[in-house]
Amino acid sequence: MEKLIHRPIAVTMCLIAIVVMGCLALRYIPVSLMPDIDIPQITVQTSLPGYSAQEVERKVVASLRGQLMQVAGVKDIRSESRLDAGSIMMTFEPGSNIDLLFIEVNEKIDRAMNSMPKEMERPKVIKASVMDIPAFYLDIWLKNESGDLAFAQLGRFAKGVVSKRIEQLPQTAMVDMSGTVGTEIVCIPYYERLHSLGMTINTIESAIQRNNITLEALSVVDGLYRYNIHFDSQLLTRDDIANIYINHDGRILQLKDLCRIEERTAQRNGLVRHRQRQAITMAIIKQNDAQMEDLQKSMDELLEDMQKEYPDIAFELTRDQTRLLTYTINNLKGNLYVGAFLACLILFLFMRQWRLSLLIVVAIPLSLILTLLCFYLIGITLNVISLSGLILGVGMIVDNSIIVIDNIMQRWRAGLSLSEAVVKGTGEVFTPMLSSVLTTCSVFIPLIFLSSTAGALFYDQAMGVTIALFASLLVASVVIPVYFFSFFKKRQEKALMVKMEQGRPNFYRPYEITMRWVLRHALVCGLFFVCAIPLTGWVLWHIEKERMPNVNQEDALMSIDWNLGISAAENDRRVAELLAVADSSIVSSTSMVGAQEFLLSHTKDITASEAVVYIKAASEAKLQQVKDQLTDYLAKRYPEASLEFGEPGNVYDLIFSTNEADLEIHLQDEDGRRPPIAVTRAFTDTLRNHFPNITIMPVVTETNIQYVADMEQMAVYKVGYNQLHSRLKELVNRNRIFDINDGAQSVPVVVGVNGNEDGRVLSGTVRNSEGTEVPIAYLVRESRGENYKRLQAGNGGEFYSINLSASDRNVERVMAFVDEYVHRPKSELSASYAGSYFSSRKMIGELALVLTVALALLYFILAAQFESFIQPFIILLEVVVDVFFVVMGLWLLGETLNVMSMIGLVVMSGIIINDSILKVDTINRLRRGGMSLLRALMTAGHSRLKPIVMTSLTTILAIVPFLHRSDMGSALQYPLSLTLIVGMTIGTLVSIFFVPLLYYLMYNKKAKY
């Protein structure tokens, strides 16, 4: 250091090189919503159109679940069977190799395919990833609706043009789409004409199949030339099918003479609407190494171009997930400006030197540039998590610089020359500063050991804080001393010292009075703080706990289950009717009605009788008004329907699954199976009557119609099974002959009936082997039955789940009542529990364990620094006192204990002890110099008072701008900011008064215990 302070130009050149490399690295660091981590989940989706929930469970899902439970590392498995489809979600141990597990899951499915229905497509296997979270959704619709066929053409345009152009953007990974509708060509026979000619439906089918052929090309050599001859008789359009010739008994007929050929939209099980207009929605997923800002810019430019090229089509971006990242980046920028300004202002007010403020201005950006350079070198992206680490680090970056500057000034004031003051002042505080950085990092590092994805996520935050602190230590130890010496080497020392001494007595007088009072009443003050230990446990027991903080938003997702077997068209009509009630208060809405086409699992999987609606209002108050209006209307108009409102899904919700019910009651019968519907309904009615203030949804069931063929009657009327089956397929327009490939999609050719004349299946007839029409009602029996709409199962077998939203106390009351209910004599039920009540406590417990591990690491580091087994307890007891006041403050202010507030506690524990470490180190140094205990305490208090107050004020004031809930990002960070501010305020007072008190009680042999 003695040589380095005399070479400011060399140091400046090195800094310029680092700044240049850091700026270049910043251009190439990927910017994304979240770190690219593997979520230990794999989902298997099956599709079986026409199968009831019971058939899906019995024929497919149960068998697959048995196979998949054998996959190594499965922590939990959940399956759900419903009409037309089923899904199985597997959760694995954290840290599992998802790529290898993905291969193993596919192998298990391949082995099980032989026992699956032949008509079933191979199940889809989806590997969950944070990067699958859509950056935003794009809704497109026709400005002037002109019929279903026009919308079908829009679907082709969306698949063939819009999605391709978006996927061509270098920042786009894929486009996941829903809401399109295909077309089909339907041949509706003229039955009277067919009967008069003695023809059957089989004649039409055979004619279509015979004319749809493609022969191999022939190569013919004629002298010196070779010719390629192609035979092509493919049917490609509706006219091709209509013009097919049929030779029947020597008479030449065309198919259009025997059938009416129509091209119409295919039957839909789901659709999408944007503000009552049929729309197509696209989930746009970003490349994991792309810049989010570049994707936003590219999408804006592309949409502007397409709006000019296609004026009849409307485009609108919705559910923009980039808001959180934009907010975090703006937070970082604002925090930098506020932190730098406040640090300079505080330093100027305390030191009265503008040059010292200039040193702080240099330290903050230099530390951040060095941090970003390290991000690039070790492969960390700029995302919400790593940026939050930088935001936390900004308030601490200036601390080391303030400590170095203050200690140099003290050495200089003590009479040393400037060069000696710089060298000795920096050297004295380097070891305690290094210890402070290590202790702060030791608090963050254990966060990476959290289970599930939380540990992997907080790796970026821990690394961000760690790198930022070591960068600030390097800047404070090398750069600050060099420029301090350069700034003041030409100044007159006497004039400077006189200026620095001004105002000192007035500043220290209140501290001295308070400190003397505390030491005179040592036992009383000590007992007061000791009482904080049991009170902390009491408050922790009573405070509300949840996984993530509630966020006040202007938008929401509304989930509707009509609890009736209605069609997608009726579902759409009801949703439109419901939204019309609050149309004036809704700014934007996207309705996803019935089954959706998304490939990835970022949207809730629903049936034809369910809907998910995204609603955006002008304000939070307007949104609540919309919720109340829709809830009241639905309760009056459709009392059997169930309605739930949830978060629209930000990155934290999708990762931490905050839409999970507070309590899930899994009901089973004595044999470990799903209880009968009547038993479940009686249980829910009892639960509802006992807890009238808790919303308990009715048992969700559906009515199934089953047709059973009467083989005896079929033999009497001479009708074969294949004849009956083919006729039933015609009546429901499912008699597909072949598919016409049309670019990216296929158009089915179907022989059926007129959609306006299909009526009930049993009202139709079938022709027997003698040509006689036999009513289908004579040949089949109809039976109706009530069954569960969704069949769920897990590790413990089949169950029916009752989901509740309630406070912690109500959840405990409900569980106590359920336990008493199922254990009464002759009870047919057993119950197990799941939900966010348990997962929140698990995560809070893990964070508490992290805090304990962090305190243990702190003890090891402090014991090594102080060469004492006793002195570290002085500092660790400070953490206990601070935790008590913070948790008490959260409880009194009505806040909950959640992940963000717990992270605030962990972070606070690492920050508040830094000042105490310096104070204890100073006391030890003075006592080793021969100073008495009381004099050492007072002298250390004097020398460390200003740096403690300055560093605390810079950290607190840098966080104050985030103490509001005006938007989603600030609402998420509010508990963390509040925790840090309360903790730093109390921690500063504890560091100033309580730490010297404990030191005095431990080392004063005359003190009475």
Steps between C-alpha positions, in 0.01 A plus 500: 500500500788739576621475139154476346371833633781676312394348165150639435544496121578127497196434719286719274609313187414166663160636598433623146587153365263337750223747415540436126488123548203533734306711250571248225391214727178684580408498130531121482352395835163334429200675655209273597210482742650223710818292517508204263442222752336161484175478693487140630163428342391294200140491377347227284186596308266255328219575257208260447210679326166347590621322814338573834709581808447146632615342172804729483595403857437128459644443153791744493590713800501228768730282290733788415509614860609154610781499245618853576511444875796271427709788359800563723488810719123561488414709805129542429261398224155644433259392228172643383254338260222694335280489194709446184838530673723420795823630648768375737740740671816363655714697746859389551764564762678835462820472300380204293621476143176586322640412156572141604166474682325630188651212302404245766141628512471462122635146523239411762226642278624300200480180706145581607373583148418136420230500768351835391198541267608470137336826395684699766786723393828469683492712820691828502787531745569858609811599692435805716737792470510857624577604144161357389327788676362720219649848478158620386190391309390627159128505414397535135147528362308622196384860524191414294374151582368336184418142594662185631684417178666842503617436855631159394703679234631730776614190685695384196646848466602501867671162470658553162595868513477669842656221709771442238594867491513516880709183520740646244591768751838400648371567854201261470522134599149395398139612467235295681155554351135441587162599358542388139231301325542269204260416220354171385333384182174325579316275258129499594328219304163537330365184666182472289702520178748243630220263598328535164826412323571212736818664629633524855735724693773244438474574127580866563785420736654251256476747211679772696775265612551356147547846350746623761817326376853601418705267278877487476664685212617306194819567308482443121802509265435608142822504301723767640237636740360385831148594607349490849129415505296585813154360581310717743141452604508668839188669633603846616189718499126486552445510124732203449279294730176630348613406147586135582339263247320182607403219260195331647337227294625663180377842600757782541432727794695769677531514878330843506190329356483271804625730780508860598868593538565772757814654645438628849681559823584191698334427831665700778559401860639842586553852373656835592340843505647845541237746620215285361671448163627161388877517527818297488743535788872433475735446793840638398798332669842662499837343425683454829809688380315790337465855626146568622524860383592376150196270494269783601646729237485233226139413587393866493660546158348177365151584625525848352592349162224237511237758598593694186511189277177347633263787586200264540667312786544634855804418714537563873761393758358393838627353830841656460732310735789732421355765731667341800839497331454858379404604852806328646735665249341838568534427873869434452548822307297701748674335790837585348410866460332527841774301672778703345327831570411417861842352571667812365258726689549315829877490454502872422286583805725296728839572342435844343719409199368482143809303394399217733156495341667470161683190621164336578372592153797311356466200733137405421510466117851355510392224740193422285698489175746261662205290621342484154834401348513208746139413407604465138809292584317247719187485280234670715219673310335829587163390636256587775694299758853615419384861466332481842839393635657806342226723643571362846870543437480866397415611854800306632749591227566844646548369857857386451595824328349708783684293762835538321454874449394556861791300642753679278359831621533388862864397450569828323328694776711312757811666363632254242619624164260454208688203351529330839133566577394347167714189539434442870133600486431256216701220660325529836153447360580252222482193724168593667361604159601163355338332797186707445484402134552134587230510766255668262577244229466218753140612548420487128684184400275261703202623293614276214427194717125566504299212354305500173583779255546764770859397571597510134327833457672668795838385375501802269399732783766361734766529231384852412535624858826310557670632187375854562636500855841366402513752216419780744769369739754507219400853398501624860839344576683598179325773304369720783840536678679587173254773403469625859875559504485666158212731598650624827879489460512869404261619771608679817457248779440752779213676320342170416518371857342817637214464258450134589483571874212748463180382660646188659400562868131554416488177303647274765335650809167304478689177437720543807202573728304197376800268512579593859137439602501156332822397675371621839184288452678207337303220667160656433581563133652154467186334642282702262688365201512144639119501515501549123609136449179325624282780362645434154372141510156618615465753217626250241231256613216752465597691185325400173718300265479468123732410219494827306357844592162602368531731203237760419450495126281643230453166326395149599424154364141385546437124496141383440364146529135479401471154660277387215576299188451795265657543159777744416249716312270529804805561719601785270153651512493493879845656533400780262181554702702515823760745368227729364394567861823690571594601147528872582760435772716256300785649298606179332405133520604173341264204542633147459188286480518121502800285414802695375770408249809615690789255494668625817344504846504877565118517485252305712374180338120525467208307350221607263282608796768721660652835413796714600463875447775760526354831622674837514336796670597866523601476866507266796171644630335449160626141491344430839176654374511267197560199725202589720269556202594172331478299823155636588364449149629144476357407841154620391497387135700175520509389866647160415811657344824564689714809454858569613728799452876458497820678412559559128835328547824686545829316506498461878147352495582252226817383673385501861143379415327764710163412342503182710203473736565579866374154595430190291300225671558167326207270576521121468280212607609217727657315207712798391277583205283794405192513726151480345355831384222490760751455783720783372199728456381431855850580631525831311150600613600434862821696453311791344248513781772486766713773335254744336767770460723279285412452133469127430417408142238231432610158379580531129326226301377436148223292350615236251277336240599146410365300204511123538442284191234228541655206318176299508302779334775548244477132411120522471515799266803366310726800571873444533718677752709671228185629334373649826840650584539662156151647515557646846819664373307651210239643735763679706708597193797285601516270195832633368610355165839669455683830553600755238839647581484875459832654591546504875161342573276219376135521393297188587247359254197370690185316398228613738170678538390859482608679816153655532319164483708268715267507806520224754699190412218268597262664252705374203475175304745246365459280191528127563634231267161476325482874426240574768532812715501402867462766776818522706286526813407131447864395507661692787414584860567843647618535859590814696733528796660766719875487534782722623599752236871472580660188638815568700761264638848517649760302688239388751248386238171648383338791685251784468649842574314778683685831464459779754627857527524607863726658760749290693279483807196395298708237320601354836136503616387325182768230533403439863134463401580268207719279717219471755246429221695220330599331829150472640346150524382340174661774292555401138759768429867574552668833429845630421607858444705712263506862386684827545445485880756219508725609212526853645601362836748268337664787314491728804654216701773456240571873508514484880750214465694713252506780755627256764773371268591859414532585870724196548721613212507847649618357830781304330622805308479733799669252733785470252533878471476586870687189620227461758213262565306760701514820295303361199199454732494877553430549131269199458280614790456824310343301215249339740394839635465645150295202379259548792439867420462431126249214544311704760490792257366279220234360731387841625484637144283207387765347273555128454814293530577394144795419277578865430487609866706195603761587238495851647571350843789296363643798314455728801687252719802528274493881474439615857795315649755676277506811718517291816798305366688825443405627846608182682822493298571861598429430869738203492771707331468779758507258793809330358656847496458523878174694520250417777169328423270798548732739321541252213120469471448877493795567268392227256146637514628846410719380215244262351186710553520701180580208266224289661243777457619583148498140371161432659348817357629430148357145508166603650446806279590300189215256581239758605393577136377139469273520805175516301257266322406700195579218257564127492877520530498739795228298674717189474803684642304690768536234777874471430546878503294542817697225673833656406400850608363389839796267552761758402340768719485276807836342412671837496375581850592153622848529348554838663370413850429129544830360367713715739262399781551128434874552471496683834294227671732226374832665587425711805601276792328730749161477326228318693316231310 
